[in-house]
Amino acid sequence: TSANNVIIWSGAARDPEIPASETRTVKSITIEANRTLTMGAGSTLEVYGSLADNNGTASWNNEGTFVSGTGTVAFKRNNATIAGTTQFYNISNVADCSLILLNGSVTSVSGSFTNNGVINSSYNGPSTFIYNGGDQTVQANENSNYHHLTLSGTGTKTIQSSNLVIKGDLTLSAAID
């Protein structure tokens, strides 16, 4: 349930999988080194924790391997956080909430990022956000910021609005519309 802090322990006997088209909920999730979490096609993982809810621990912490398939990770609380290096397919955050990328994190999206709130990638130091799929919309709503932003992949990247704020480096290897 959304009250559980899930740790995919490095000593676990097997790696978990979220079945295709199913939804699972957690308060926070940590994928430890040498472990893998796999999402089935069209599955959803809802993350309900924040820094305050988790006593300073990240809502999403990936030290292992995440196989996103065509799944979605949906952040459902204000001040939800991402730590570590993760390749997502789809991610989202809910209205009026901020999604915080912690210092040194690298967050990549090959599908879509639905930003109904604010993205803050300079909270406690630089982080990197990468759009690396086909045609994608770069989320740039008011009060959002990226530290390092990379636009790559096979498709055209469309900037959502004129509010795009980049506090660090912009790396381009994809067409921009």
Helices and strands as residue ranges (DSSP letters): E 5-8, E 17-18, E 23-26, E 28-31, E 36-39, E 44-47, E 60-62, E 65-67, E 72-75, E 80-88, E 90-93, E 98-101, E 106-109, E 113-115, E 118-120, E 128-131, E 136-138, E 148-151, E 157-159, E 170-172
